[in-house]
């Protein structure tokens, strides 16, 4: 995309929404929840990695999550 979107929409099942509340999102210094996962994925995720989409997220990306 090249730019940070003003808004993103996330669609998950009720089960995912409930379960993710207690799961730490990888490479986020302990953040939890759908919002944290969506933001870190938008800012630094690598969709080519499949289930490891957040594996390459860098510290500066995590710091940018704090602004959202």
The first five atom37 places (N, CA, C, CB, O) and aatype in JSON, in Angstrom:
{
  "aatype": [20, 20, 20, 20, 20, 20, 20, 20, 20, 20, 20, 20, 20, 20, 20, 20, 20, 20, 20, 20, 20, 20, 20, 20, 20, 20, 20, 20, 20, 20, 20, 20, 20, 20, 20, 20, 20, 20, 20, 20, 20, 20, 20, 20, 20, 20, 20, 20, 20, 20, 20, 20, 20, 20, 20, 20, 20, 20, 20, 20, 20, 20, 20, 20, 20, 20, 20, 20],
  "atom_mask": [
    [1, 1, 1, 1, 1],
    [1, 1, 1, 1, 1],
    [1, 1, 1, 1, 1],
    [1, 1, 1, 1, 1],
    [1, 1, 1, 1, 1],
    [1, 1, 1, 1, 1],
    [1, 1, 1, 1, 1],
    [1, 1, 1, 1, 1],
    [1, 1, 1, 1, 1],
    [1, 1, 1, 1, 1],
    [1, 1, 1, 1, 1],
    [1, 1, 1, 1, 1],
    [1, 1, 1, 1, 1],
    [1, 1, 1, 1, 1],
    [1, 1, 1, 1, 1],
    [1, 1, 1, 1, 1],
    [1, 1, 1, 1, 1],
    [1, 1, 1, 1, 1],
    [1, 1, 1, 1, 1],
    [1, 1, 1, 1, 1],
    [1, 1, 1, 1, 1],
    [1, 1, 1, 1, 1],
    [1, 1, 1, 1, 1],
    [1, 1, 1, 1, 1],
    [1, 1, 1, 1, 1],
    [1, 1, 1, 1, 1],
    [1, 1, 1, 1, 1],
    [1, 1, 1, 1, 1],
    [1, 1, 1, 1, 1],
    [1, 1, 1, 1, 1],
    [1, 1, 1, 1, 1],
    [1, 1, 1, 1, 1],
    [1, 1, 1, 1, 1],
    [1, 1, 1, 1, 1],
    [1, 1, 1, 1, 1],
    [1, 1, 1, 1, 1],
    [1, 1, 1, 1, 1],
    [1, 1, 1, 1, 1],
    [1, 1, 1, 1, 1],
    [1, 1, 1, 1, 1],
    [1, 1, 1, 1, 1],
    [1, 1, 1, 1, 1],
    [1, 1, 1, 1, 1],
    [1, 1, 1, 1, 1],
    [1, 1, 1, 1, 1],
    [1, 1, 1, 1, 1],
    [1, 1, 1, 1, 1],
    [1, 1, 1, 1, 1],
    [1, 1, 1, 1, 1],
    [1, 1, 1, 1, 1],
    [1, 1, 1, 1, 1],
    [1, 1, 1, 1, 1],
    [1, 1, 1, 1, 1],
    [1, 1, 1, 1, 1],
    [1, 1, 1, 1, 1],
    [1, 1, 1, 1, 1],
    [1, 1, 1, 1, 1],
    [1, 1, 1, 1, 1],
    [1, 1, 1, 1, 1],
    [1, 1, 1, 1, 1],
    [1, 1, 1, 1, 1],
    [1, 1, 1, 1, 1],
    [1, 1, 1, 1, 1],
    [1, 1, 1, 1, 1],
    [1, 1, 1, 1, 1],
    [1, 1, 1, 1, 1],
    [1, 1, 1, 1, 1],
    [1, 1, 1, 1, 1]
  ],
  "atom_positions": [
    [[0.82, -1.2, 0.0], [0.0, 0.0, 0.0], [0.87, 1.26, 0.0], [-0.94, 0.0, 1.21], [0.6, 2.2, -0.75]],
    [[1.88, 1.29, 0.82], [2.75, 2.45, 0.85], [2.33, 3.53, 1.84], [2.81, 3.03, -0.48], [3.13, 4.42, 2.15]],
    [[1.1, 3.48, 2.32], [0.62, 4.45, 3.31], [-0.11, 3.7, 4.42], [-0.31, 5.51, 2.65], [-0.57, 2.58, 4.22]],
    [[-0.21, 4.33, 5.56], [-0.96, 3.73, 6.67], [-2.42, 4.11, 6.51], [-0.4, 4.21, 8.07], [-2.75, 5.3, 6.42]],
    [[-3.31, 3.13, 6.46], [-4.73, 3.43, 6.29], [-5.3, 4.18, 7.48], [-5.52, 2.15, 6.06], [-4.83, 4.04, 8.61]],
    [[-6.32, 4.98, 7.23], [-7.0, 5.71, 8.3], [-7.83, 4.76, 9.15], [-7.88, 6.81, 7.73], [-8.07, 5.02, 10.33]],
    [[-8.28, 3.66, 8.55], [-9.19, 2.75, 9.24], [-8.99, 1.35, 8.68], [-10.67, 3.21, 9.08], [-8.76, 1.17, 7.48]],
    [[-9.09, 0.35, 9.55], [-9.1, -1.04, 9.1], [-10.29, -1.73, 9.74], [-7.76, -1.78, 9.44], [-10.73, -1.35, 10.83]],
    [[-10.81, -2.74, 9.07], [-11.92, -3.53, 9.59], [-11.44, -4.95, 9.78], [-13.14, -3.48, 8.64], [-10.79, -5.52, 8.91]],
    [[-11.77, -5.52, 10.93], [-11.38, -6.9, 11.24], [-12.64, -7.7, 11.49], [-10.41, -6.95, 12.47], [-13.49, -7.3, 12.29]],
    [[-12.76, -8.82, 10.81], [-13.9, -9.72, 10.99], [-13.39, -11.04, 11.56], [-14.67, -9.94, 9.64], [-12.58, -11.72, 10.93]],
    [[-13.87, -11.4, 12.73], [-13.5, -12.67, 13.36], [-14.74, -13.3, 13.96], [-12.4, -12.46, 14.45], [-15.74, -12.63, 14.2]],
    [[-14.67, -14.6, 14.19], [-15.79, -15.3, 14.83], [-15.84, -14.94, 16.31], [-15.66, -16.84, 14.63], [-14.87, -14.43, 16.87]],
    [[-16.95, -15.2, 16.93], [-17.1, -14.98, 18.36], [-16.08, -15.77, 19.17], [-18.5, -15.33, 18.81], [-15.56, -15.28, 20.17]],
    [[-15.8, -16.99, 18.73], [-14.81, -17.82, 19.44], [-13.41, -17.21, 19.37], [-14.78, -19.23, 18.85], [-12.71, -17.17, 20.38]],
    [[-13.02, -16.73, 18.21], [-11.7, -16.09, 18.07], [-11.65, -14.85, 18.95], [-11.41, -15.72, 16.59], [-10.66, -14.64, 19.66]],
    [[-12.67, -14.05, 18.91], [-12.71, -12.82, 19.7], [-12.55, -13.13, 21.19], [-14.02, -12.06, 19.46], [-11.81, -12.44, 21.89]],
    [[-13.24, -14.14, 21.66], [-13.16, -14.52, 23.07], [-11.77, -15.06, 23.42], [-14.23, -15.56, 23.4], [-11.19, -14.68, 24.43]],
    [[-11.25, -15.94, 22.58], [-9.98, -16.6, 22.89], [-8.77, -15.68, 22.78], [-9.79, -17.76, 21.97], [-7.81, -15.84, 23.53]],
    [[-8.8, -14.73, 21.88], [-7.63, -13.88, 21.65], [-7.43, -12.86, 22.78], [-7.77, -13.15, 20.32], [-6.35, -12.29, 22.9]],
    [[-8.43, -12.63, 23.58], [-8.3, -11.66, 24.68], [-7.2, -12.05, 25.66], [-9.61, -11.54, 25.43], [-6.61, -11.18, 26.3]],
    [[-6.91, -13.33, 25.78], [-5.9, -13.78, 26.73], [-4.59, -14.22, 26.1], [-6.44, -14.9, 27.51], [-3.72, -14.75, 26.79]],
    [[-4.43, -13.99, 24.8], [-3.24, -14.44, 24.09], [-2.34, -13.25, 23.77], [-3.62, -15.18, 22.79], [-2.79, -12.24, 23.24]],
    [[-1.05, -13.38, 24.11], [-0.09, -12.32, 23.8], [0.25, -12.38, 22.31], [1.2, -12.47, 24.67], [0.59, -13.43, 21.78]],
    [[0.16, -11.24, 21.66], [0.49, -11.13, 20.24], [2.01, -11.14, 20.11], [-0.13, -9.84, 19.6], [2.69, -10.33, 20.75]],
    [[2.57, -12.02, 19.28], [4.03, -12.11, 19.14], [4.68, -10.78, 18.76], [4.39, -13.17, 18.11], [4.12, -10.01, 17.98]],
    [[5.85, -10.54, 19.31], [6.66, -9.36, 18.99], [5.98, -8.03, 19.33], [7.01, -9.38, 17.54], [6.21, -7.03, 18.65]],
    [[5.14, -8.02, 20.38], [4.47, -6.78, 20.79], [4.76, -6.41, 22.23], [2.98, -6.91, 20.58], [4.09, -5.53, 22.78]],
    [[5.72, -7.05, 22.85], [6.05, -6.74, 24.24], [4.87, -6.94, 25.18], [6.55, -5.31, 24.35], [4.69, -6.19, 26.14]],
    [[4.06, -7.97, 24.89], [2.99, -8.35, 25.81], [1.6, -7.84, 25.5], [3.34, -7.92, 27.13], [0.7, -8.04, 26.31]],
    [[1.4, -7.18, 24.37], [0.06, -6.71, 24.03], [-0.85, -7.89, 23.72], [0.1, -5.74, 22.83], [-0.4, -8.93, 23.23]],
    [[-2.13, -7.73, 24.01], [-3.12, -8.78, 23.78], [-4.29, -8.23, 22.98], [-3.6, -9.38, 25.11], [-4.54, -7.03, 22.98]],
    [[-5.0, -9.12, 22.32], [-6.26, -8.77, 21.68], [-6.21, -8.6, 20.18], [-6.75, -7.54, 22.27], [-5.14, -8.53, 19.56]],
    [[-7.41, -8.55, 19.61], [-7.59, -8.42, 18.17], [-7.02, -7.09, 17.67], [-9.07, -8.55, 17.8], [-6.37, -7.04, 16.64]],
    [[-7.28, -6.02, 18.41], [-6.81, -4.7, 17.98], [-5.29, -4.69, 17.85], [-7.28, -3.62, 18.97], [-4.76, -4.21, 16.85]],
    [[-4.6, -5.19, 18.85], [-3.13, -5.22, 18.81], [-2.64, -6.07, 17.64], [-2.56, -5.77, 20.13], [-1.71, -5.68, 16.94]],
    [[-3.26, -7.23, 17.42], [-2.85, -8.11, 16.33], [-3.07, -7.46, 14.98], [-3.61, -9.44, 16.4], [-2.22, -7.55, 14.09]],
    [[-4.21, -6.8, 14.82], [-4.51, -6.15, 13.54], [-3.55, -5.0, 13.26], [-5.94, -5.63, 13.54], [-3.07, -4.85, 12.14]],
    [[-3.26, -4.2, 14.28], [-2.38, -3.04, 14.08], [-0.96, -3.49, 13.79], [-2.41, -2.13, 15.31], [-0.33, -2.98, 12.86]],
    [[-0.44, -4.44, 14.56], [0.94, -4.89, 14.33], [1.05, -5.59, 12.97], [1.4, -5.84, 15.47], [2.07, -5.47, 12.29]],
    [[0.01, -6.31, 12.58], [0.02, -6.94, 11.26], [0.0, -5.92, 10.14], [-1.17, -7.86, 11.13], [0.68, -6.09, 9.13]],
    [[-0.79, -4.86, 10.32], [-0.87, -3.8, 9.32], [0.47, -3.07, 9.19], [-1.98, -2.81, 9.68], [0.91, -2.78, 8.08]],
    [[1.1, -2.79, 10.32], [2.33, -2.0, 10.31], [3.57, -2.8, 9.91], [2.55, -1.4, 11.66], [4.47, -2.27, 9.25]],
    [[3.63, -4.07, 10.32], [4.88, -4.79, 10.1], [4.75, -6.24, 9.72], [5.68, -4.71, 11.28], [5.76, -6.94, 9.63]],
    [[3.54, -6.71, 9.48], [3.36, -8.11, 9.14], [3.84, -8.45, 7.74], [1.92, -8.48, 9.28], [3.89, -7.59, 6.86]],
    [[4.18, -9.71, 7.54], [4.62, -10.2, 6.24], [3.64, -11.29, 5.8], [6.1, -10.75, 6.29], [3.77, -12.44, 6.24]],
    [[2.67, -10.96, 4.94], [1.64, -11.94, 4.56], [2.19, -13.18, 3.87], [0.64, -11.28, 3.67], [1.53, -14.21, 3.84]],
    [[3.38, -13.1, 3.31], [3.99, -14.26, 2.65], [4.4, -15.33, 3.65], [5.2, -13.83, 1.83], [4.69, -16.46, 3.26]],
    [[4.42, -14.99, 4.95], [4.85, -15.93, 5.99], [3.7, -16.79, 6.51], [5.48, -15.18, 7.14], [3.92, -17.64, 7.37]],
    [[2.48, -16.58, 6.03], [1.35, -17.38, 6.47], [1.1, -17.25, 7.97], [1.58, -18.83, 6.12], [0.89, -16.14, 8.47]],
    [[1.13, -18.37, 8.69], [0.87, -18.36, 10.13], [1.98, -17.67, 10.92], [0.7, -19.78, 10.63], [1.81, -17.41, 12.11]],
    [[3.08, -17.38, 10.28], [4.21, -16.68, 10.92], [4.25, -15.22, 10.49], [5.55, -17.39, 10.58], [5.32, -14.61, 10.46]],
    [[3.11, -14.66, 10.15], [3.01, -13.31, 9.6], [3.7, -12.25, 10.46], [1.56, -12.94, 9.42], [4.17, -11.24, 9.94]],
    [[3.76, -12.46, 11.77], [4.36, -11.48, 12.68], [5.8, -11.8, 13.06], [3.52, -11.36, 13.92], [6.38, -11.11, 13.9]],
    [[6.36, -12.83, 12.48], [7.7, -13.3, 12.88], [8.79, -12.26, 12.68], [8.05, -14.54, 12.11], [9.75, -12.22, 13.45]],
    [[8.67, -11.42, 11.68], [9.73, -10.46, 11.35], [9.48, -9.06, 11.89], [9.91, -10.4, 9.87], [10.2, -8.12, 11.54]],
    [[8.46, -8.89, 12.73], [8.14, -7.56, 13.25], [9.3, -7.06, 14.1], [6.83, -7.6, 14.09], [9.83, -7.78, 14.95]],
    [[9.69, -5.83, 13.87], [10.82, -5.21, 14.57], [10.33, -4.34, 15.73], [11.66, -4.36, 13.59], [9.16, -3.97, 15.78]],
    [[11.22, -4.03, 16.66], [10.89, -3.23, 17.83], [10.3, -1.88, 17.45], [12.12, -3.03, 18.7], [9.35, -1.43, 18.09]],
    [[10.83, -1.23, 16.43], [10.3, 0.09, 16.07], [8.85, -0.01, 15.59], [11.17, 0.73, 14.98], [8.09, 0.94, 15.75]],
    [[8.47, -1.15, 15.01], [7.08, -1.36, 14.61], [6.21, -1.47, 15.85], [6.94, -2.63, 13.75], [5.13, -0.89, 15.9]],
    [[6.68, -2.22, 16.86], [5.94, -2.33, 18.11], [5.74, -0.95, 18.72], [6.67, -3.25, 19.11], [4.65, -0.65, 19.21]],
    [[6.75, -0.12, 18.7], [6.64, 1.22, 19.28], [5.59, 2.06, 18.55], [8.0, 1.94, 19.24], [4.92, 2.88, 19.17]],
    [[5.44, 1.86, 17.25], [4.41, 2.57, 16.49], [3.01, 2.1, 16.86], [4.64, 2.37, 15.0], [2.06, 2.88, 16.74]],
    [[2.86, 0.86, 17.31], [1.55, 0.35, 17.72], [1.0, 1.19, 18.87], [1.66, -1.13, 18.15], [-0.2, 1.41, 18.96]],
    [[1.87, 1.66, 19.71], [1.45, 2.43, 20.87], [0.72, 3.72, 20.48], [2.65, 2.77, 21.73], [-0.04, 4.25, 21.29]],
    [[0.93, 4.23, 19.27], [0.27, 5.46, 18.85], [-1.16, 5.23, 18.4], [1.05, 6.11, 17.73], [-1.92, 6.18, 18.21]],
    [[-1.55, 3.97, 18.22], [-2.91, 3.67, 17.79], [-3.69, 3.22, 18.95], [-2.93, 2.61, 16.69], [-4.88, 2.9, 18.81]]
  ]
}
